[in-house]
């Protein structure tokens, strides 16, 4: 007689991926200048609620399924999105006592810290299908471009970062279609062989 509790089936990506995508689209639109620079926090209502919350739900769901790598990915992005919302709201409303003269360095600190973690995530997940490596690689590139755009006060680099966001949104959309196809009884979409076995 087995004493192990059976692990239920499920795919946390069904919540995690689309909530990640909606926040990414909103952020990308801000970065490419869809809204004026004075409305830079326009993406925060989506990011602080739907995206950060959806990532947390997906992380908890993955933990319940013993999908540790998936839980780590969604947990990391819970931290990214919720801290991004805190950064923007904090700088806009002076919650943290950061002087306006220090706002750029604060943004650089945020972007550089998260770039380091997401690059580490990218390297740690090279055993996943190639579509995930492409997704994380594009996220790395977007963060780098926005970091450089912030440091150099370059709207061109920031805008390029926004277009890179749309590139990783496209990959994420493909991953969501794969997950939904399988969840509704369809076939899996090809995701590519892992870079590292």
Backbone as a chain_set.jsonl record, in Angstrom:
{"seq": "XXXXXXXXXXXXXXXXXXXXXXXXXXXXXXXXXXXXXXXXXXXXXXXXXXXXXXXXXXXXXXXXXXXXXXXXXXXXXXXXXXXXXXXXXXXXXXXXXXXXXXXXXXXXXXXXXXXXXXXXXXXXXXXXXXXXXXXXXXXXXXXXXXXXXXXXXXXXXXXXXXXXXXXXXXXXXXXXXXXXXXXXXXXXXXXXXXXXX", "coords": {"N": [[0.84, -1.188, 0.0], [0.684, 2.117, -0.979], [1.907, 5.156, 0.425], [2.107, 7.595, -0.654], [0.837, 10.713, -1.712], [-1.187, 11.281, -4.494], [-0.172, 13.359, -7.208], [-1.95, 16.049, -8.504], [-3.158, 16.73, -11.862], [-2.457, 19.396, -14.185], [-1.85, 22.692, -15.594], [-0.089, 25.342, -14.822], [0.721, 27.361, -16.511], [-1.434, 28.143, -17.996], [-2.683, 30.176, -16.66], [-0.509, 31.72, -15.839], [0.992, 32.442, -18.166], [-0.749, 34.058, -19.956], [-1.344, 36.212, -18.211], [1.161, 37.228, -17.789], [1.673, 38.061, -20.394], [-0.223, 40.136, -20.849], [0.612, 42.177, -19.131], [3.131, 42.603, -20.212], [2.542, 43.5, -22.816], [1.283, 45.924, -22.168], [3.436, 47.252, -20.884], [5.274, 47.292, -23.016], [3.92, 48.987, -24.799], [4.043, 51.391, -23.382], [6.825, 51.792, -23.406], [7.393, 52.142, -26.137], [6.258, 54.55, -26.606], [3.506, 54.888, -26.863], [1.83, 56.101, -25.063], [2.11, 59.403, -23.666], [5.227, 60.566, -22.18], [4.668, 61.651, -19.717], [2.699, 60.036, -18.78], [3.818, 57.696, -17.871], [3.268, 55.755, -15.99], [1.085, 54.406, -16.889], [0.775, 51.695, -17.451], [0.657, 50.453, -15.017], [-1.831, 49.833, -13.592], [-2.646, 47.418, -14.86], [-0.342, 45.816, -14.569], [0.128, 45.77, -11.759], [-2.083, 44.485, -10.805], [-3.475, 42.393, -12.514], [-1.181, 41.122, -13.782], [0.985, 40.765, -11.82], [-0.51, 39.465, -9.839], [-1.526, 37.246, -11.267], [0.875, 35.914, -11.883], [1.656, 35.162, -9.32], [-0.452, 33.438, -8.567], [-0.074, 31.409, -10.471], [2.461, 30.533, -9.689], [1.951, 29.471, -7.129], [0.124, 27.469, -7.816], [1.772, 25.855, -9.446], [3.597, 25.031, -7.505], [1.94, 23.486, -5.913], [1.547, 21.38, -7.651], [3.97, 20.19, -7.602], [5.764, 21.124, -9.48], [8.544, 22.307, -9.616], [10.463, 23.872, -11.084], [8.801, 25.358, -12.769], [7.303, 26.705, -10.835], [9.376, 28.253, -9.755], [10.017, 29.913, -11.949], [7.581, 31.37, -12.371], [7.392, 32.469, -9.829], [9.676, 34.105, -9.738], [8.976, 35.966, -11.704], [6.715, 37.01, -10.5], [7.917, 38.487, -8.487], [9.389, 40.289, -10.106], [7.363, 41.763, -11.55], [5.708, 42.798, -9.488], [7.573, 44.304, -8.043], [8.298, 46.1, -10.009], [5.923, 47.562, -10.297], [5.853, 48.681, -7.722], [8.191, 50.22, -7.842], [7.616, 52.151, -9.884], [5.257, 53.383, -8.877], [6.27, 54.186, -6.406], [8.354, 55.987, -7.113], [6.859, 57.886, -8.498], [5.117, 58.877, -6.536], [6.731, 59.534, -4.455], [7.221, 57.65, -2.376], [9.393, 56.394, -1.225], [11.239, 58.237, -0.478], [13.165, 58.97, -2.328], [15.208, 61.161, -3.978], [14.418, 63.324, -6.745], [16.705, 63.722, -8.334], [18.026, 61.362, -8.027], [16.526, 59.459, -9.251], [17.011, 58.278, -11.781], [19.325, 56.712, -11.353], [18.223, 54.963, -9.518], [16.365, 53.605, -11.093], [18.175, 52.392, -12.831], [19.469, 50.695, -11.011], [17.347, 48.968, -10.373], [16.761, 47.82, -12.939], [19.27, 46.686, -13.64], [19.653, 44.85, -11.551], [17.493, 43.06, -11.911], [18.051, 42.239, -14.512], [20.38, 40.738, -14.098], [19.346, 38.582, -12.598], [17.432, 37.472, -14.369], [19.041, 36.737, -16.529], [20.511, 34.754, -15.24], [18.38, 32.973, -14.75], [17.772, 32.345, -17.411], [20.101, 30.945, -18.195], [19.922, 28.823, -16.398], [17.783, 27.41, -17.32], [18.278, 26.117, -19.7], [17.788, 23.521, -20.377], [15.186, 23.316, -20.981], [12.608, 23.248, -23.56], [13.536, 24.855, -26.655], [11.995, 27.15, -27.279], [11.467, 28.387, -24.848], [14.009, 29.234, -24.084], [14.484, 31.114, -26.078], [12.446, 32.929, -25.442], [13.237, 33.791, -22.796], [15.767, 34.803, -23.437], [15.088, 36.963, -25.097], [13.747, 38.516, -23.234], [15.9, 39.139, -21.559], [17.378, 40.707, -23.386], [15.581, 42.847, -23.833], [15.48, 43.986, -21.254], [18.175, 44.785, -21.024], [18.359, 46.689, -23.117], [16.502, 48.628, -22.253], [17.716, 49.329, -19.85], [20.134, 50.447, -20.833], [19.006, 52.508, -22.35], [17.853, 54.019, -20.306], [20.129, 54.717, -18.777], [21.561, 56.218, -20.622], [19.81, 58.167, -21.304], [18.331, 57.749, -23.635], [15.837, 57.798, -25.882], [15.565, 56.324, -28.169], [16.899, 53.837, -27.68], [15.329, 52.953, -25.557], [12.856, 52.754, -26.827], [13.502, 50.761, -28.678], [13.887, 48.716, -26.869], [11.225, 48.424, -26.114], [10.115, 47.419, -28.505], [11.429, 45.007, -28.533], [10.234, 43.844, -26.356], [7.727, 43.322, -27.498], [8.539, 41.353, -29.26], [9.229, 39.231, -27.508], [6.713, 38.873, -26.442], [5.383, 37.77, -28.602], [6.59, 35.233, -28.758], [5.789, 34.264, -26.263], [3.022, 34.25, -26.664], [2.813, 32.182, -28.507], [3.622, 30.049, -26.867], [1.49, 30.093, -25.083], [-0.636, 29.399, -26.79], [0.158, 26.799, -27.369], [-0.11, 25.61, -24.81], [-2.884, 25.954, -24.379], [-3.902, 24.505, -26.515], [-3.165, 21.884, -25.846], [-4.531, 21.669, -23.413], [-7.137, 21.664, -24.204], [-7.475, 19.321, -25.474], [-6.107, 19.118, -27.859], [-3.255, 18.863, -30.092], [0.227, 19.066, -29.14], [2.212, 21.935, -29.789], [5.174, 22.38, -31.759], [8.089, 23.041, -29.899], [10.794, 23.102, -30.07], [14.073, 21.657, -29.768], [15.901, 21.304, -26.69], [18.683, 23.447, -25.839], [20.67, 22.46, -24.24], [21.228, 19.215, -23.148]], "CA": [[0.0, 0.0, 0.0], [1.488, 3.324, -1.114], [1.534, 6.263, 1.307], [2.304, 8.845, -1.385], [-0.356, 11.402, -2.197], [-1.046, 11.51, -5.929], [-0.048, 14.751, -7.636], [-2.982, 16.33, -9.49], [-2.738, 17.25, -13.162], [-2.762, 20.794, -14.424], [-0.817, 23.484, -16.245], [-0.133, 26.717, -14.313], [0.949, 28.302, -17.603], [-2.714, 28.618, -18.524], [-2.917, 31.466, -16.002], [0.73, 32.481, -15.757], [1.461, 33.021, -19.432], [-1.521, 35.206, -20.448], [-1.225, 37.38, -17.337], [2.478, 37.775, -18.118], [1.575, 38.721, -21.697], [-0.97, 41.39, -20.813], [1.49, 43.185, -18.534], [4.215, 42.873, -21.158], [1.994, 44.352, -23.881], [1.096, 47.264, -21.595], [4.757, 47.847, -20.703], [5.823, 47.56, -24.346], [3.269, 50.182, -25.35], [4.621, 52.553, -22.692], [8.208, 51.971, -23.845], [7.48, 52.639, -27.522], [5.703, 55.896, -26.672], [2.069, 54.915, -27.165], [1.317, 57.148, -24.181], [3.174, 60.396, -23.441], [6.129, 60.25, -21.067], [4.033, 62.071, -18.468], [1.799, 58.947, -18.375], [4.667, 56.507, -17.816], [2.712, 54.739, -15.096], [-0.183, 53.943, -17.465], [0.704, 50.232, -17.449], [0.665, 49.943, -13.64], [-3.063, 49.148, -13.187], [-2.622, 46.043, -15.366], [0.805, 45.093, -14.007], [0.009, 45.591, -10.314], [-3.218, 43.632, -10.463], [-3.583, 41.169, -13.323], [0.086, 40.434, -14.057], [1.64, 40.305, -10.592], [-1.397, 38.502, -9.185], [-1.55, 36.029, -12.083], [2.14, 35.206, -11.699], [1.638, 34.549, -7.985], [-1.376, 32.301, -8.619], [0.584, 30.349, -11.236], [3.559, 29.998, -8.871], [1.358, 28.634, -6.08], [-0.432, 26.304, -8.499], [2.898, 24.996, -9.821], [4.116, 24.444, -6.276], [0.983, 22.43, -5.529], [1.738, 20.261, -8.58], [5.376, 19.787, -7.495], [6.497, 21.579, -10.664], [9.421, 23.268, -8.956], [11.05, 24.827, -12.028], [7.721, 26.252, -13.201], [7.032, 27.569, -9.68], [10.473, 29.221, -9.659], [9.875, 30.894, -13.036], [6.468, 32.282, -12.085], [7.732, 33.2, -8.613], [10.618, 35.167, -10.115], [8.255, 37.034, -12.407], [5.876, 37.692, -9.504], [8.784, 39.497, -7.898], [9.709, 41.336, -11.084], [6.231, 42.636, -11.863], [5.253, 43.536, -8.31], [8.581, 45.317, -7.7], [8.209, 47.154, -11.026], [4.806, 48.425, -9.907], [6.279, 49.448, -6.546], [9.176, 51.214, -8.287], [6.969, 53.252, -10.606], [4.391, 54.111, -7.95], [7.109, 54.806, -5.386], [9.023, 57.171, -7.659], [5.84, 58.871, -8.869], [4.474, 59.454, -5.353], [7.774, 59.763, -3.447], [6.993, 56.754, -1.238], [10.641, 55.894, -0.648], [12.112, 59.352, -0.162], [14.238, 59.056, -3.322], [15.208, 62.486, -4.586], [14.304, 63.285, -8.208], [18.032, 63.624, -8.928], [18.487, 59.975, -7.896], [15.54, 58.558, -9.85], [17.607, 57.511, -12.882], [20.188, 55.677, -10.764], [17.326, 53.988, -8.902], [15.859, 52.775, -12.185], [19.304, 51.567, -13.281], [19.634, 49.659, -10.001], [16.255, 48.019, -10.582], [16.935, 47.106, -14.209], [20.482, 45.877, -13.576], [19.427, 43.731, -10.625], [16.612, 42.078, -12.556], [18.756, 41.67, -15.658], [21.272, 39.692, -13.581], [18.55, 37.415, -12.195], [16.796, 36.842, -15.535], [20.121, 36.056, -17.257], [20.741, 33.521, -14.48], [17.244, 32.106, -15.066], [17.955, 31.891, -18.789], [21.145, 29.913, -18.186], [19.477, 27.681, -15.6], [16.677, 26.706, -17.977], [18.67, 25.703, -21.049], [17.288, 22.162, -20.623], [13.799, 23.423, -21.43], [12.51, 23.406, -25.019], [14.19, 26.057, -27.175], [11.105, 28.317, -27.26], [11.645, 29.058, -23.555], [15.304, 29.919, -24.134], [14.278, 32.306, -26.913], [11.643, 33.853, -24.633], [14.051, 34.396, -21.741], [16.816, 35.587, -24.085], [14.499, 38.236, -25.525], [13.502, 39.306, -22.018], [17.223, 39.672, -21.206], [17.724, 41.779, -24.327], [14.713, 43.996, -23.559], [15.96, 44.625, -20.025], [19.443, 45.449, -21.323], [18.099, 47.881, -23.927], [15.858, 49.647, -21.416], [18.762, 49.785, -18.932], [21.004, 51.36, -21.578], [18.211, 53.688, -22.674], [17.714, 54.805, -19.069], [21.441, 55.252, -18.401], [22.012, 57.189, -21.619], [18.673, 59.047, -21.62], [18.094, 57.534, -25.059], [14.495, 57.302, -26.2], [15.69, 55.318, -29.225], [17.193, 52.55, -27.06], [14.15, 52.563, -24.787], [11.851, 52.329, -27.806], [13.959, 49.466, -29.18], [13.539, 47.785, -25.798], [9.783, 48.177, -26.223], [9.868, 46.515, -29.635], [11.918, 43.695, -28.105], [9.15, 43.315, -25.519], [6.722, 42.733, -28.403], [9.101, 40.111, -29.797], [9.049, 38.131, -26.559], [5.275, 38.635, -26.335], [5.027, 36.849, -29.693], [7.005, 33.887, -28.333], [4.898, 33.898, -25.169], [1.714, 33.928, -27.238], [2.95, 30.836, -29.081], [3.624, 29.12, -25.738], [0.124, 30.033, -24.564], [-1.428, 28.603, -27.74], [0.535, 25.405, -27.136], [-0.725, 25.159, -23.561], [-4.331, 25.868, -24.56], [-4.166, 23.399, -27.425], [-3.082, 20.637, -25.085], [-5.553, 21.668, -22.366], [-8.448, 21.437, -24.83], [-7.459, 18.035, -26.163], [-5.4, 19.201, -29.136], [-1.865, 18.413, -30.121], [1.253, 20.005, -28.701], [2.921, 22.644, -30.852], [6.615, 22.165, -31.628], [8.775, 24.07, -29.122], [12.223, 23.052, -30.34], [14.91, 20.86, -28.875], [16.674, 22.1, -25.736], [20.058, 23.744, -26.204], [21.52, 21.594, -23.44], [20.507, 18.005, -22.731]], "C": [[0.888, 1.256, 0.0], [0.978, 4.414, -0.176], [1.694, 7.614, 0.617], [0.963, 9.406, -1.839], [-0.19, 11.65, -3.687], [-1.002, 13.009, -6.247], [-1.112, 15.021, -8.695], [-2.379, 16.844, -10.797], [-3.07, 18.734, -13.247], [-1.596, 21.496, -15.09], [-0.929, 24.931, -15.779], [0.117, 27.768, -15.396], [-0.333, 28.849, -18.196], [-3.154, 29.923, -17.876], [-1.665, 32.337, -16.071], [1.133, 33.159, -17.049], [0.587, 34.187, -19.895], [-1.456, 36.424, -19.527], [0.147, 38.036, -17.487], [2.399, 38.594, -19.412], [0.869, 40.065, -21.608], [-0.137, 42.503, -20.175], [2.618, 43.575, -19.471], [3.742, 43.764, -22.299], [1.838, 45.774, -23.365], [2.437, 47.977, -21.418], [5.38, 48.196, -22.051], [5.228, 48.815, -24.965], [3.779, 51.453, -24.683], [6.017, 52.834, -23.238], [8.326, 52.519, -25.261], [6.821, 54.003, -27.686], [4.248, 55.97, -27.048], [1.356, 55.941, -26.299], [2.432, 58.162, -23.97], [4.01, 60.039, -22.219], [5.542, 60.669, -19.725], [3.071, 61.006, -17.933], [2.562, 57.626, -18.312], [4.154, 55.41, -16.915], [1.398, 54.162, -15.623], [-0.334, 52.425, -17.429], [0.51, 49.651, -16.049], [-0.666, 49.307, -13.217], [-3.119, 47.686, -13.666], [-1.54, 45.242, -14.658], [0.615, 44.794, -12.526], [-1.122, 44.649, -9.934], [-3.17, 42.338, -11.257], [-2.253, 40.428, -13.436], [0.74, 39.907, -12.784], [0.789, 39.252, -9.893], [-1.423, 37.179, -9.954], [-0.27, 35.224, -11.957], [2.182, 34.494, -10.349], [0.724, 33.331, -7.951], [-0.72, 31.128, -9.344], [1.718, 29.712, -10.437], [3.026, 29.074, -7.78], [0.802, 27.35, -6.686], [0.686, 25.327, -8.867], [3.513, 24.319, -8.6], [3.229, 23.282, -5.834], [1.156, 21.189, -6.4], [3.15, 19.679, -8.509], [6.172, 20.092, -8.768], [7.44, 22.71, -10.211], [10.021, 24.297, -9.903], [10.002, 25.833, -12.5], [7.376, 27.221, -12.066], [8.114, 28.642, -9.544], [10.331, 30.309, -10.715], [8.76, 31.884, -12.719], [6.711, 33.065, -10.795], [8.689, 34.35, -8.885], [9.878, 36.313, -10.799], [7.201, 37.7, -11.536], [6.68, 38.822, -8.868], [9.098, 40.631, -8.848], [8.546, 42.303, -11.251], [5.758, 43.427, -10.652], [6.281, 44.596, -7.902], [8.623, 46.43, -8.745], [7.076, 48.12, -10.68], [5.182, 49.289, -8.705], [7.269, 50.539, -6.931], [8.485, 52.418, -8.923], [6.083, 54.066, -9.663], [5.213, 54.84, -6.891], [7.809, 56.055, -5.883], [8.019, 58.269, -7.983], [5.284, 59.599, -7.651], [5.44, 59.684, -4.188], [7.558, 58.926, -2.187], [8.291, 56.402, -0.508], [11.631, 57.001, -0.308], [13.303, 59.478, -1.103], [14.128, 60.412, -4.01], [15.083, 62.37, -6.104], [15.656, 63.139, -8.912], [18.568, 62.191, -8.907], [17.566, 58.972, -8.586], [16.142, 57.699, -10.96], [18.49, 56.403, -12.335], [19.342, 54.589, -10.093], [16.758, 53.046, -9.956], [16.963, 51.867, -12.735], [19.551, 50.418, -12.31], [18.581, 48.565, -10.192], [16.5, 47.17, -11.826], [18.163, 46.203, -14.188], [20.323, 44.67, -12.673], [18.572, 42.656, -11.275], [17.252, 41.476, -13.8], [19.665, 40.542, -15.196], [20.49, 38.43, -13.236], [17.938, 36.712, -13.407], [17.844, 36.178, -16.427], [20.439, 34.737, -16.566], [19.62, 32.514, -14.741], [17.386, 31.526, -16.467], [18.975, 30.75, -18.843], [20.692, 28.65, -17.46], [18.403, 26.86, -16.291], [17.014, 26.269, -19.4], [18.246, 24.273, -21.37], [15.822, 22.165, -21.052], [13.769, 23.488, -22.957], [12.995, 24.794, -25.46], [13.301, 27.305, -27.149], [11.248, 29.088, -25.95], [12.966, 29.814, -23.516], [15.197, 31.195, -24.964], [13.498, 33.358, -26.136], [12.505, 34.564, -23.594], [15.187, 35.243, -22.32], [16.305, 36.94, -24.546], [14.16, 39.123, -24.33], [14.817, 39.928, -21.538], [17.574, 40.871, -22.08], [16.877, 43.022, -24.072], [15.169, 44.736, -22.304], [17.26, 45.387, -20.266], [19.212, 46.739, -22.105], [17.45, 48.988, -23.108], [16.854, 50.189, -20.387], [19.675, 50.787, -19.625], [20.268, 52.641, -21.954], [18.037, 54.603, -21.479], [19.035, 55.481, -18.727], [21.897, 56.359, -19.343], [20.944, 58.215, -21.983], [18.347, 58.981, -23.105], [16.694, 56.975, -25.294], [14.551, 56.247, -27.3], [15.972, 53.934, -28.645], [15.996, 52.045, -26.254], [13.057, 52.061, -25.72], [12.223, 50.972, -28.397], [13.699, 48.379, -28.137], [12.062, 47.436, -25.829], [9.452, 47.239, -27.366], [10.368, 45.103, -29.319], [10.907, 43.037, -27.169], [8.098, 42.662, -26.42], [7.229, 41.449, -29.042], [8.926, 38.978, -28.798], [7.571, 37.867, -26.27], [4.82, 37.649, -27.406], [5.399, 35.409, -29.328], [6.098, 33.395, -27.214], [3.512, 33.534, -25.662], [1.727, 32.532, -27.846], [2.924, 29.786, -27.971], [2.224, 28.987, -25.126], [-0.769, 29.21, -25.491], [-1.111, 27.117, -27.605], [-0.16, 24.862, -25.898], [-2.229, 24.997, -23.709], [-4.705, 24.726, -25.498], [-4.17, 22.078, -26.672], [-4.192, 20.546, -24.039], [-6.943, 21.375, -22.933], [-8.46, 20.169, -25.682], [-6.756, 18.029, -27.5], [-3.967, 18.721, -29.014], [-0.939, 19.505, -29.597], [1.888, 20.67, -29.913], [4.42, 22.396, -30.684], [7.285, 23.346, -30.922], [10.28, 24.066, -29.315], [12.992, 22.248, -29.31], [15.662, 21.764, -27.913], [18.095, 22.337, -26.254], [21.018, 22.802, -25.487], [20.708, 20.391, -22.974], [20.667, 17.77, -21.244]], "O": [[1.735, 1.425, 0.876], [-0.229, 4.579, -0.001], [1.45, 8.657, 1.224], [0.08, 8.675, -2.287], [0.84, 12.175, -4.111], [-1.704, 13.812, -5.632], [-1.178, 14.3, -9.69], [-1.247, 17.327, -10.831], [-3.871, 19.25, -12.467], [-0.488, 20.963, -15.145], [-1.77, 25.676, -16.282], [-0.236, 28.934, -15.22], [-0.325, 29.903, -18.832], [-3.91, 30.692, -18.471], [-1.746, 33.538, -16.329], [1.564, 34.312, -17.044], [1.137, 35.243, -20.21], [-1.508, 37.557, -20.006], [0.282, 39.249, -17.331], [2.979, 39.676, -19.512], [1.31, 41.036, -22.224], [-0.178, 43.646, -20.631], [3.017, 44.738, -19.521], [4.454, 44.681, -22.707], [2.217, 46.728, -24.045], [2.57, 49.154, -21.754], [5.95, 49.276, -22.212], [5.938, 49.61, -25.58], [3.932, 52.48, -25.344], [6.357, 53.987, -23.505], [9.25, 53.275, -25.559], [6.821, 54.56, -28.784], [3.787, 57.013, -27.511], [0.397, 56.576, -26.737], [3.604, 57.805, -24.088], [3.563, 59.306, -21.336], [5.891, 60.091, -18.696], [2.671, 61.061, -16.77], [2.027, 56.571, -18.654], [4.555, 54.254, -17.052], [0.674, 53.5, -14.879], [-1.455, 51.92, -17.381], [0.224, 48.46, -15.917], [-0.629, 48.294, -12.519], [-3.596, 46.817, -12.936], [-1.783, 44.125, -14.201], [0.909, 43.685, -12.078], [-1.11, 44.076, -8.845], [-2.849, 41.287, -10.702], [-2.205, 39.22, -13.207], [1.019, 38.712, -12.688], [1.317, 38.252, -9.407], [-1.349, 36.11, -9.349], [-0.309, 33.994, -11.928], [2.676, 33.372, -10.241], [1.079, 32.304, -7.373], [-0.799, 29.988, -8.886], [1.918, 28.499, -10.495], [3.593, 28.009, -7.538], [0.988, 26.267, -6.132], [0.57, 24.124, -8.634], [3.905, 23.154, -8.668], [3.722, 22.228, -5.432], [0.935, 20.07, -5.937], [3.487, 18.776, -9.274], [7.136, 19.397, -9.086], [7.161, 23.893, -10.401], [10.085, 25.478, -9.564], [10.289, 27.024, -12.615], [7.179, 28.413, -12.303], [7.812, 29.799, -9.253], [10.502, 31.491, -10.418], [8.964, 33.096, -12.789], [6.276, 34.211, -10.683], [8.535, 35.439, -8.332], [10.124, 37.484, -10.508], [6.824, 38.842, -11.798], [6.204, 39.948, -8.729], [9.079, 41.798, -8.459], [8.714, 43.515, -11.113], [5.438, 44.61, -10.776], [5.898, 45.679, -7.458], [8.943, 47.573, -8.419], [7.241, 49.338, -10.757], [4.873, 50.48, -8.668], [7.203, 51.653, -6.413], [8.738, 53.562, -8.544], [6.15, 55.295, -9.651], [4.897, 55.971, -6.521], [7.863, 57.065, -5.181], [8.295, 59.449, -7.767], [5.009, 60.797, -7.715], [5.018, 59.991, -3.073], [7.693, 59.426, -1.07], [8.278, 56.141, 0.695], [12.754, 56.716, 0.11], [14.337, 60.028, -0.725], [13.082, 60.761, -4.556], [15.591, 61.414, -6.69], [15.744, 62.506, -9.964], [19.461, 61.848, -9.683], [17.801, 57.766, -8.515], [15.817, 56.517, -11.07], [18.415, 55.267, -12.804], [19.719, 53.417, -10.107], [16.68, 51.836, -9.741], [16.711, 50.708, -13.064], [19.813, 49.292, -12.733], [18.901, 47.377, -10.173], [16.451, 45.941, -11.765], [18.103, 45.071, -14.669], [20.806, 43.584, -12.994], [18.894, 41.471, -11.197], [17.013, 40.309, -14.108], [19.716, 39.492, -15.836], [20.93, 37.324, -13.551], [17.927, 35.482, -13.464], [17.558, 35.143, -17.029], [20.618, 33.715, -17.229], [19.888, 31.328, -14.933], [17.143, 30.338, -16.676], [18.73, 29.717, -19.466], [21.04, 27.54, -17.861], [18.138, 25.727, -15.889], [16.112, 26.073, -20.215], [18.336, 23.852, -22.523], [15.284, 21.129, -21.442], [14.795, 23.756, -23.582], [12.874, 25.773, -24.722], [13.816, 28.415, -27.01], [11.159, 30.316, -25.944], [13.034, 30.917, -22.974], [15.752, 32.23, -24.598], [13.843, 34.54, -26.163], [12.506, 35.792, -23.518], [15.532, 36.283, -21.76], [16.995, 37.949, -24.408], [14.276, 40.346, -24.41], [14.851, 41.097, -21.156], [18.009, 41.912, -21.586], [17.399, 44.137, -24.091], [15.237, 45.965, -22.292], [17.43, 46.502, -19.773], [19.805, 47.77, -21.789], [17.807, 50.158, -23.252], [16.837, 51.382, -20.084], [19.962, 51.852, -19.079], [20.836, 53.731, -21.886], [18.07, 55.826, -21.619], [19.067, 56.674, -18.423], [22.538, 57.32, -18.92], [21.152, 59.04, -22.873], [18.119, 60.003, -23.753], [16.404, 55.829, -24.951], [13.687, 55.373, -27.364], [15.357, 52.955, -29.067], [15.689, 50.853, -26.267], [12.405, 51.056, -25.435], [11.352, 50.124, -28.594], [13.335, 47.255, -28.482], [11.686, 46.287, -25.598], [8.604, 46.358, -27.222], [9.794, 44.12, -29.786], [10.743, 41.817, -27.186], [7.631, 41.562, -26.125], [6.44, 40.551, -29.336], [8.522, 37.879, -29.178], [7.21, 36.754, -25.89], [3.974, 36.793, -27.149], [4.623, 34.482, -29.56], [5.682, 32.236, -27.215], [2.889, 32.611, -25.138], [0.758, 31.785, -27.714], [2.278, 28.748, -28.115], [1.826, 27.901, -24.704], [-1.575, 28.408, -25.019], [-2.003, 26.274, -27.713], [-0.734, 23.773, -25.932], [-2.798, 24.019, -23.225], [-5.717, 24.056, -25.291], [-5.071, 21.257, -26.842], [-4.734, 19.466, -23.803], [-7.821, 20.892, -22.216], [-9.35, 19.975, -26.509], [-6.802, 17.026, -28.212], [-3.536, 18.239, -27.967], [-1.27, 20.691, -29.607], [2.079, 20.032, -30.948], [4.884, 22.217, -29.558], [7.079, 24.502, -31.294], [10.975, 24.932, -28.782], [12.613, 22.17, -28.142], [16.027, 22.882, -28.278], [18.635, 21.53, -27.011], [22.04, 22.397, -26.04], [19.605, 20.556, -22.454], [20.131, 16.799, -20.711]]}, "num_chains": 1, "name": "protein.A"}
